[in-house]
Every structure is written in structure tokens, then in C-alpha cells.
């Protein structure tokens, strides 16, 4: 395994943890919109930071994936 593949695995795990940390509500109902909250609301504070961090990590993961295919 190359360093690129290890970095992909680590970033994927971090993205999974961050996405799970953003989910609100109880059980699977909260994941699929059953929590009773509005689907469209503004993010504030730590929610906004987690969202932006998730987007950045997703972009880094995509770039690493492209580089992995290109150089392997």
C-alpha cells in the first residue's frame, strides 16, 4: 500500500465520523427527515465549521482519488 492509499483511508474515516457528528435527531428517523425540523435552516457556529470541514475533506479525498488512479 502506498502513502496515497493510506491517506485516502484516513480521510474517508474522518469524513464518515464528521458526517455522523452532523446528524441530528434520534435514530434513523432523524437521518431521513423524521425529526420534525425544517430541512432548510441556517447553520451556525460549530455546525458551519463542521460543514465546511466536511466539504474541504471531500474535495481532498476526490483529489487523492484522482491522483491515485493517475499514478498507479
Residue pairs with C-beta under 8 A, 6 or more apart in sequence:
2 68
2 72
4 64
4 67
4 68
4 71
4 72
5 68
7 64
8 61
8 64
8 65
8 68
11 57
11 60
11 61
11 64
12 61
14 57
15 54
15 57
15 58
15 61
18 50
18 53
18 54
18 57
19 54
21 50
22 47
22 50
22 51
22 54
23 30
23 31
24 30
24 35
24 37
25 31
25 34
25 35
25 36
25 37
26 35
28 34
29 35
33 39
43 51
